[in-house]
Amino acid sequence: MGAPLWAYMPILVGALIAMGHVGRWPDLERHAARRIAGWNGVFAAAVTCIAAALSLVVAATVAALGVGDLEGHSGVLLGAMTARNLIGWTGLCLIGARWLGAGLSWLPAIAAIFLFEWFGRDGSGGAFSWAFATAAPGVLMSWLVAAGMWVLGVAVLSVDPWRLRALTHRQGK
């Protein structure tokens, strides 16, 4: 694989965030005073924003200390790329957590690595804009794709089996 570590390392953080959202909510909500499943999106947004901010701080610190290979990027640009990748990978992991379970939430992100590496490069060695993990930090389309993956992941996370069951009972089906 030709992509640097910072492009794919946020998968680990995204998978950990996704694993925190999938569990035995119906059992907990049966005994809870309030419904907590509605807070999944808020929790995902808060944890993702905190992790993205931490990635900016870590990248700036690495650049200031002069350690590590920045591949010609400043610490701020490297932090921006890492934050963008964290957002996109977290979205894919949230989708994986809902469809495959928490233990396999990383699987769609790993499949996307192979798509990005095999089909995400143009003839000159650069990355296509849809391959958000390897695109340059200034490419708007890569930010939109990463944000879209995150929004889709939160939406899929919000549609859980017990919420669907409650909606169908309300509609009389």
DRENVEX-296214 format. One record per residue: residue number from 1; residue in three letters; x, y, z of N, C-alpha, C, CB in turn. Coordinates in steps of 0.2 Angstrom, whole numbers, plus 5000, padded with zeros to 4 digits. Glycine has a CB too. Layout:
N
[selum NUM "ALA" [X Y Z] [X Y Z] [X Y Z] [X Y Z]];
...
//
This chain:
173
[selum 1 "MET" [5004 4994 5000] [5000 5000 5000] [5004 5006 5000] [4995 5000 5006]];
[selum 2 "GLY" [5002 5011 4996] [5006 5017 4995] [5004 5023 5000] [5006 5019 4989]];
[selum 3 "ALA" [4999 5022 5004] [4997 5028 5008] [5000 5028 5014] [4989 5027 5009]];
[selum 4 "PRO" [5002 5034 5017] [5005 5034 5024] [5000 5032 5029] [5007 5041 5025]];
[selum 5 "LEU" [5004 5031 5035] [5000 5029 5041] [4994 5033 5043] [5005 5028 5047]];
[selum 6 "TRP" [4996 5040 5043] [4990 5045 5045] [4984 5044 5041] [4993 5052 5045]];
[selum 7 "ALA" [4984 5041 5035] [4978 5041 5031] [4973 5035 5034] [4980 5039 5024]];
[selum 8 "TYR" [4976 5030 5037] [4972 5024 5039] [4972 5023 5046] [4975 5018 5035]];
[selum 9 "MET" [4976 5027 5050] [4977 5026 5057] [4970 5028 5061] [4982 5030 5060]];
[selum 10 "PRO" [4967 5033 5058] [4960 5035 5061] [4955 5029 5061] [4958 5041 5058]];
[selum 11 "ILE" [4956 5024 5057] [4951 5018 5057] [4950 5016 5064] [4953 5013 5052]];
[selum 12 "LEU" [4956 5015 5068] [4956 5012 5075] [4951 5017 5079] [4963 5012 5078]];
[selum 13 "VAL" [4952 5023 5079] [4948 5028 5083] [4941 5027 5081] [4951 5035 5083]];
[selum 14 "GLY" [4940 5027 5074] [4933 5027 5072] [4929 5020 5074] [4933 5027 5064]];
[selum 15 "ALA" [4933 5015 5074] [4930 5008 5076] [4929 5008 5084] [4935 5002 5074]];
[selum 16 "LEU" [4933 5012 5087] [4932 5012 5095] [4926 5016 5096] [4938 5015 5098]];
[selum 17 "ILE" [4925 5022 5092] [4919 5026 5093] [4913 5022 5091] [4919 5032 5089]];
[selum 18 "ALA" [4913 5018 5086] [4907 5014 5084] [4905 5009 5089] [4908 5011 5077]];
[selum 19 "MET" [4910 5006 5091] [4909 5000 5096] [4906 5003 5103] [4915 4997 5098]];
[selum 20 "GLY" [4906 5009 5104] [4903 5012 5110] [4896 5014 5109] [4906 5019 5112]];
[selum 21 "HIS" [4893 5013 5103] [4886 5014 5101] [4882 5008 5101] [4886 5018 5095]];
[selum 22 "VAL" [4884 5002 5100] [4880 4997 5098] [4881 4992 5105] [4883 4993 5092]];
[selum 23 "GLY" [4875 4990 5107] [4875 4986 5113] [4868 4983 5114] [4878 4989 5119]];
[selum 24 "ARG" [4866 4982 5120] [4860 4980 5122] [4855 4985 5125] [4861 4974 5128]];
[selum 25 "TRP" [4854 4990 5120] [4850 4996 5122] [4843 4994 5124] [4850 5001 5116]];
[selum 26 "PRO" [4840 4989 5121] [4833 4988 5123] [4833 4986 5131] [4830 4983 5119]];
[selum 27 "ASP" [4837 4982 5133] [4837 4980 5140] [4839 4985 5145] [4843 4974 5141]];
[selum 28 "LEU" [4843 4990 5143] [4844 4996 5147] [4838 5000 5147] [4851 4999 5144]];
[selum 29 "GLU" [4836 5002 5141] [4830 5006 5141] [4824 5004 5144] [4828 5008 5134]];
[selum 30 "ARG" [4823 4997 5145] [4817 4994 5148] [4817 4996 5155] [4817 4987 5147]];
[selum 31 "HIS" [4823 4998 5158] [4823 4999 5165] [4825 5006 5167] [4828 4995 5169]];
[selum 32 "ALA" [4827 5010 5161] [4829 5017 5162] [4823 5022 5163] [4833 5019 5156]];
[selum 33 "ALA" [4825 5027 5166] [4819 5032 5167] [4818 5036 5161] [4821 5037 5173]];
[selum 34 "ARG" [4823 5037 5156] [4822 5040 5150] [4825 5036 5144] [4825 5047 5150]];
[selum 35 "ARG" [4822 5037 5138] [4825 5034 5133] [4832 5037 5131] [4820 5034 5127]];
[selum 36 "ILE" [4837 5033 5130] [4843 5035 5129] [4846 5034 5121] [4848 5032 5133]];
[selum 37 "ALA" [4842 5030 5118] [4844 5029 5111] [4844 5035 5106] [4839 5023 5108]];
[selum 38 "GLY" [4840 5040 5108] [4840 5046 5104] [4846 5050 5105] [4834 5050 5106]];
[selum 39 "TRP" [4850 5049 5110] [4856 5052 5111] [4862 5050 5107] [4858 5052 5118]];
[selum 40 "ASN" [4861 5044 5103] [4867 5041 5099] [4870 5046 5095] [4864 5035 5095]];
[selum 41 "GLY" [4866 5050 5091] [4869 5055 5086] [4873 5060 5090] [4863 5058 5082]];
[selum 42 "VAL" [4870 5063 5095] [4873 5068 5099] [4880 5065 5102] [4869 5071 5105]];
[selum 43 "PHE" [4880 5059 5105] [4886 5056 5107] [4891 5055 5102] [4884 5050 5111]];
[selum 44 "ALA" [4889 5053 5096] [4893 5052 5090] [4897 5058 5088] [4890 5048 5085]];
[selum 45 "ALA" [4893 5064 5088] [4895 5070 5086] [4900 5073 5091] [4889 5075 5085]];
[selum 46 "ALA" [4899 5072 5097] [4903 5075 5103] [4910 5071 5103] [4900 5074 5109]];
[selum 47 "VAL" [4909 5064 5102] [4916 5060 5103] [4920 5061 5096] [4914 5053 5104]];
[selum 48 "THR" [4916 5062 5091] [4920 5063 5084] [4924 5069 5084] [4916 5062 5078]];
[selum 49 "CYS" [4920 5075 5087] [4923 5081 5087] [4929 5082 5092] [4918 5087 5089]];
[selum 50 "ILE" [4928 5078 5097] [4934 5078 5102] [4940 5075 5099] [4932 5075 5109]];
[selum 51 "ALA" [4939 5069 5096] [4944 5065 5093] [4947 5069 5087] [4942 5058 5091]];
[selum 52 "ALA" [4943 5072 5083] [4946 5076 5078] [4950 5082 5080] [4940 5079 5073]];
[selum 53 "ALA" [4948 5085 5086] [4952 5091 5089] [4958 5088 5092] [4948 5094 5094]];
[selum 54 "LEU" [4958 5082 5095] [4964 5079 5097] [4969 5078 5092] [4963 5073 5101]];
[selum 55 "SER" [4967 5075 5086] [4971 5074 5080] [4974 5080 5078] [4967 5070 5075]];
[selum 56 "LEU" [4971 5086 5078] [4974 5092 5076] [4980 5094 5081] [4969 5098 5076]];
[selum 57 "VAL" [4978 5093 5087] [4983 5095 5092] [4990 5090 5092] [4980 5094 5099]];
[selum 58 "VAL" [4988 5084 5091] [4994 5079 5090] [4998 5081 5084] [4991 5072 5090]];
[selum 59 "ALA" [4995 5082 5078] [4999 5083 5072] [5003 5090 5073] [4994 5084 5066]];
[selum 60 "ALA" [5000 5095 5076] [5003 5101 5077] [5009 5100 5082] [4999 5106 5080]];
[selum 61 "THR" [5008 5096 5087] [5014 5094 5091] [5019 5091 5088] [5011 5090 5097]];
[selum 62 "VAL" [5018 5086 5084] [5023 5082 5080] [5027 5087 5075] [5019 5076 5076]];
[selum 63 "ALA" [5023 5091 5072] [5027 5096 5068] [5031 5100 5072] [5021 5100 5064]];
[selum 64 "ALA" [5029 5103 5077] [5033 5107 5081] [5039 5104 5084] [5029 5110 5087]];
[selum 65 "LEU" [5038 5098 5086] [5044 5094 5089] [5049 5092 5083] [5042 5088 5093]];
[selum 66 "GLY" [5046 5092 5077] [5051 5089 5071] [5052 5082 5071] [5057 5093 5072]];
[selum 67 "VAL" [5047 5078 5074] [5048 5071 5074] [5043 5068 5069] [5047 5068 5081]];
[selum 68 "GLY" [5044 5062 5066] [5040 5059 5062] [5041 5062 5054] [5033 5060 5064]];
[selum 69 "ASP" [5038 5058 5050] [5038 5060 5043] [5032 5064 5041] [5039 5054 5038]];
[selum 70 "LEU" [5032 5070 5039] [5026 5074 5038] [5025 5074 5030] [5027 5081 5040]];
[selum 71 "GLU" [5029 5071 5026] [5029 5070 5019] [5028 5077 5016] [5023 5066 5017]];
[selum 72 "GLY" [5031 5082 5018] [5031 5089 5015] [5025 5093 5017] [5031 5088 5008]];
[selum 73 "HIS" [5021 5090 5022] [5015 5094 5024] [5017 5097 5031] [5009 5089 5025]];
[selum 74 "SER" [5013 5103 5032] [5014 5106 5038] [5010 5102 5044] [5012 5114 5038]];
[selum 75 "GLY" [5011 5104 5050] [5008 5100 5055] [5000 5101 5055] [5010 5102 5062]];
[selum 76 "VAL" [4998 5108 5053] [4991 5109 5053] [4988 5106 5047] [4990 5117 5052]];
[selum 77 "LEU" [4991 5105 5041] [4988 5102 5036] [4988 5094 5037] [4992 5103 5029]];
[selum 78 "LEU" [4993 5092 5040] [4993 5084 5042] [4987 5083 5047] [4999 5082 5045]];
[selum 79 "GLY" [4986 5088 5052] [4981 5087 5057] [4974 5088 5053] [4981 5093 5062]];
[selum 80 "ALA" [4973 5092 5049] [4967 5093 5045] [4965 5087 5041] [4967 5099 5040]];
[selum 81 "MET" [4970 5084 5038] [4969 5077 5034] [4967 5072 5039] [4975 5076 5030]];
[selum 82 "THR" [4971 5071 5045] [4969 5066 5050] [4962 5067 5052] [4974 5066 5055]];
[selum 83 "ALA" [4960 5073 5054] [4953 5075 5056] [4948 5073 5051] [4953 5082 5058]];
[selum 84 "ARG" [4949 5075 5045] [4945 5073 5039] [4944 5065 5039] [4947 5076 5033]];
[selum 85 "ASN" [4950 5062 5039] [4950 5054 5039] [4946 5051 5044] [4957 5052 5038]];
[selum 86 "LEU" [4947 5054 5050] [4944 5052 5056] [4936 5052 5055] [4946 5055 5063]];
[selum 87 "ILE" [4934 5058 5053] [4927 5059 5052] [4924 5054 5047] [4925 5066 5049]];
[selum 88 "GLY" [4927 5053 5041] [4925 5048 5036] [4925 5041 5039] [4929 5049 5030]];
[selum 89 "TRP" [4931 5039 5042] [4931 5032 5044] [4926 5031 5050] [4939 5031 5047]];
[selum 90 "THR" [4925 5036 5054] [4920 5035 5059] [4913 5033 5056] [4920 5041 5064]];
[selum 91 "GLY" [4912 5037 5051] [4905 5036 5048] [4905 5029 5045] [4904 5041 5042]];
[selum 92 "LEU" [4910 5027 5042] [4910 5020 5039] [4910 5014 5045] [4916 5018 5035]];
[selum 93 "CYS" [4913 5016 5050] [4913 5011 5056] [4906 5011 5059] [4918 5013 5061]];
[selum 94 "LEU" [4903 5017 5059] [4896 5017 5062] [4891 5013 5058] [4893 5024 5063]];
[selum 95 "ILE" [4892 5013 5051] [4888 5009 5047] [4889 5002 5048] [4889 5011 5039]];
[selum 96 "GLY" [4896 5000 5049] [4897 4993 5050] [4895 4991 5057] [4905 4993 5050]];
[selum 97 "ALA" [4895 4995 5062] [4893 4993 5068] [4885 4992 5068] [4894 4999 5074]];
[selum 98 "ARG" [4881 4995 5065] [4874 4994 5064] [4873 4988 5060] [4870 5000 5061]];
[selum 99 "TRP" [4876 4987 5055] [4874 4981 5050] [4878 4975 5052] [4876 4983 5043]];
[selum 100 "LEU" [4884 4975 5055] [4888 4969 5056] [4889 4968 5063] [4895 4970 5053]];
[selum 101 "GLY" [4888 4973 5068] [4889 4972 5075] [4895 4976 5077] [4889 4965 5077]];
[selum 102 "ALA" [4896 4977 5083] [4901 4981 5086] [4908 4978 5084] [4900 4982 5093]];
[selum 103 "GLY" [4908 4971 5085] [4915 4968 5084] [4917 4968 5077] [4914 4960 5086]];
[selum 104 "LEU" [4913 4969 5072] [4915 4969 5065] [4914 4976 5062] [4912 4964 5061]];
[selum 105 "SER" [4914 4981 5066] [4913 4988 5064] [4918 4991 5060] [4911 4993 5070]];
[selum 106 "TRP" [4924 4988 5060] [4930 4990 5056] [4930 4987 5049] [4936 4988 5060]];
[selum 107 "LEU" [4926 4982 5048] [4926 4979 5041] [4925 4983 5035] [4921 4973 5041]];
[selum 108 "PRO" [4919 4987 5035] [4918 4992 5029] [4924 4997 5028] [4912 4996 5030]];
[selum 109 "ALA" [4927 4999 5033] [4933 5003 5033] [4939 5000 5030] [4935 5006 5039]];
[selum 110 "ILE" [4940 4994 5032] [4946 4990 5029] [4944 4988 5021] [4947 4983 5032]];
[selum 111 "ALA" [4938 4987 5020] [4936 4986 5013] [4937 4992 5009] [4929 4984 5012]];
[selum 112 "ALA" [4936 4998 5012] [4937 5004 5008] [4944 5006 5007] [4934 5010 5012]];
[selum 113 "ILE" [4949 5003 5011] [4956 5004 5010] [4958 5001 5003] [4960 5001 5016]];
[selum 114 "PHE" [4955 4995 5002] [4957 4992 4996] [4954 4996 4990] [4955 4985 4996]];
[selum 115 "LEU" [4948 4998 4991] [4945 5002 4985] [4949 5009 4984] [4938 5004 4987]];
[selum 116 "PHE" [4951 5012 4989] [4955 5018 4989] [4962 5017 4985] [4956 5022 4995]];
[selum 117 "GLU" [4965 5011 4987] [4972 5010 4985] [4971 5007 4978] [4975 5005 4989]];
[selum 118 "TRP" [4966 5003 4976] [4966 5000 4969] [4963 5005 4964] [4962 4994 4969]];
[selum 119 "PHE" [4958 5009 4966] [4954 5013 4961] [4954 5020 4963] [4947 5010 4961]];
[selum 120 "GLY" [4957 5022 4968] [4957 5029 4970] [4963 5033 4968] [4957 5029 4978]];
[selum 121 "ARG" [4967 5031 4964] [4973 5034 4961] [4972 5036 4954] [4979 5030 4963]];
[selum 122 "ASP" [4974 5042 4952] [4974 5044 4945] [4980 5041 4942] [4973 5051 4944]];
[selum 123 "GLY" [4981 5043 4935] [4987 5041 4932] [4994 5044 4934] [4986 5042 4925]];
[selum 124 "SER" [4993 5050 4937] [4999 5053 4939] [5001 5051 4946] [4998 5061 4939]];
[selum 125 "GLY" [4998 5047 4950] [4999 5045 4956] [4996 5049 4962] [5007 5046 4958]];
[selum 126 "GLY" [4992 5054 4960] [4988 5058 4965] [4981 5054 4966] [4986 5064 4962]];
[selum 127 "ALA" [4978 5056 4971] [4971 5053 4973] [4965 5056 4970] [4971 5053 4981]];
[selum 128 "PHE" [4960 5053 4968] [4954 5055 4966] [4951 5059 4972] [4949 5050 4963]];
[selum 129 "SER" [4946 5063 4971] [4943 5067 4976] [4939 5063 4981] [4940 5073 4974]];
[selum 130 "TRP" [4936 5058 4978] [4931 5053 4982] [4935 5049 4987] [4927 5049 4977]];
[selum 131 "ALA" [4941 5048 4985] [4945 5044 4990] [4948 5048 4995] [4951 5040 4986]];
[selum 132 "PHE" [4944 5050 5000] [4945 5055 5005] [4951 5054 5009] [4939 5056 5010]];
[selum 133 "ALA" [4953 5047 5010] [4959 5046 5015] [4965 5048 5012] [4959 5038 5016]];
[selum 134 "THR" [4966 5048 5005] [4972 5049 5002] [4972 5056 4998] [4974 5044 4998]];
[selum 135 "ALA" [4967 5059 4998] [4967 5066 4994] [4970 5071 4998] [4959 5068 4993]];
[selum 136 "ALA" [4972 5076 4995] [4976 5082 4998] [4971 5086 5002] [4978 5087 4992]];
[selum 137 "PRO" [4973 5089 5007] [4969 5092 5012] [4964 5098 5009] [4973 5095 5018]];
[selum 138 "GLY" [4966 5101 5004] [4962 5106 5001] [4957 5104 4996] [4967 5111 4998]];
[selum 139 "VAL" [4956 5098 4995] [4951 5096 4990] [4944 5096 4994] [4953 5088 4988]];
[selum 140 "LEU" [4940 5100 4992] [4933 5101 4995] [4929 5094 4994] [4929 5107 4992]];
[selum 141 "MET" [4929 5091 4989] [4925 5085 4988] [4927 5080 4993] [4926 5082 4980]];
[selum 142 "SER" [4933 5079 4994] [4935 5074 4999] [4932 5075 5006] [4943 5073 5000]];
[selum 143 "TRP" [4932 5082 5008] [4929 5084 5014] [4921 5082 5014] [4930 5091 5016]];
[selum 144 "LEU" [4918 5084 5008] [4911 5082 5008] [4910 5075 5008] [4908 5085 5001]];
[selum 145 "VAL" [4914 5071 5005] [4913 5063 5005] [4914 5061 5012] [4918 5060 5000]];
[selum 146 "ALA" [4919 5063 5016] [4920 5061 5023] [4914 5063 5027] [4927 5064 5025]];
[selum 147 "ALA" [4912 5069 5026] [4906 5072 5030] [4900 5068 5029] [4905 5079 5029]];
[selum 148 "GLY" [4899 5066 5022] [4893 5063 5020] [4893 5056 5023] [4893 5062 5012]];
[selum 149 "MET" [4899 5052 5023] [4900 5046 5026] [4898 5046 5034] [4907 5043 5025]];
[selum 150 "TRP" [4900 5051 5037] [4898 5052 5044] [4891 5053 5045] [4902 5058 5047]];
[selum 151 "VAL" [4888 5058 5041] [4881 5059 5042] [4877 5052 5040] [4878 5064 5037]];
[selum 152 "LEU" [4879 5049 5035] [4876 5042 5034] [4876 5037 5040] [4878 5039 5027]];
[selum 153 "GLY" [4882 5037 5042] [4884 5033 5048] [4879 5034 5054] [4891 5033 5050]];
[selum 154 "VAL" [4879 5041 5056] [4874 5043 5061] [4867 5041 5060] [4875 5050 5063]];
[selum 155 "ALA" [4865 5042 5053] [4858 5041 5052] [4857 5033 5052] [4857 5043 5044]];
[selum 156 "VAL" [4861 5029 5050] [4860 5022 5050] [4860 5020 5058] [4866 5018 5047]];
[selum 157 "LEU" [4865 5023 5062] [4865 5022 5069] [4858 5023 5072] [4871 5025 5072]];
[selum 158 "SER" [4855 5029 5070] [4849 5031 5073] [4843 5026 5072] [4847 5038 5071]];
[selum 159 "VAL" [4843 5023 5066] [4838 5018 5064] [4840 5011 5067] [4837 5018 5056]];
[selum 160 "ASP" [4838 5010 5073] [4839 5004 5076] [4833 4999 5076] [4842 5005 5083]];
[selum 161 "PRO" [4833 4993 5077] [4828 4988 5077] [4822 4990 5082] [4830 4981 5078]];
[selum 162 "TRP" [4823 4992 5088] [4818 4994 5092] [4815 5000 5091] [4820 4994 5099]];
[selum 163 "ARG" [4818 5005 5088] [4815 5011 5085] [4811 5010 5079] [4820 5017 5084]];
[selum 164 "LEU" [4813 5006 5075] [4809 5004 5069] [4802 5000 5071] [4812 4999 5064]];
[selum 165 "ARG" [4803 4996 5076] [4797 4993 5079] [4792 4998 5082] [4799 4987 5084]];
[selum 166 "ALA" [4795 5002 5086] [4791 5008 5089] [4787 5012 5083] [4795 5012 5093]];
[selum 167 "LEU" [4790 5013 5078] [4787 5017 5073] [4782 5013 5069] [4793 5019 5067]];
[selum 168 "THR" [4783 5007 5068] [4778 5003 5065] [4772 5002 5069] [4780 4996 5063]];
[selum 169 "HIS" [4773 5001 5076] [4767 5001 5081] [4763 5007 5081] [4769 4999 5088]];
[selum 170 "ARG" [4766 5013 5080] [4763 5019 5080] [4758 5020 5074] [4768 5025 5081]];
[selum 171 "GLN" [4761 5017 5069] [4757 5018 5062] [4752 5013 5062] [4762 5018 5056]];
[selum 172 "GLY" [4751 5008 5066] [4746 5003 5066] [4747 4997 5062] [4739 5006 5064]];
[selum 173 "LYS" [4754 4996 5060] [4755 4991 5056] [4757 4984 5060] [4761 4992 5051]];
//
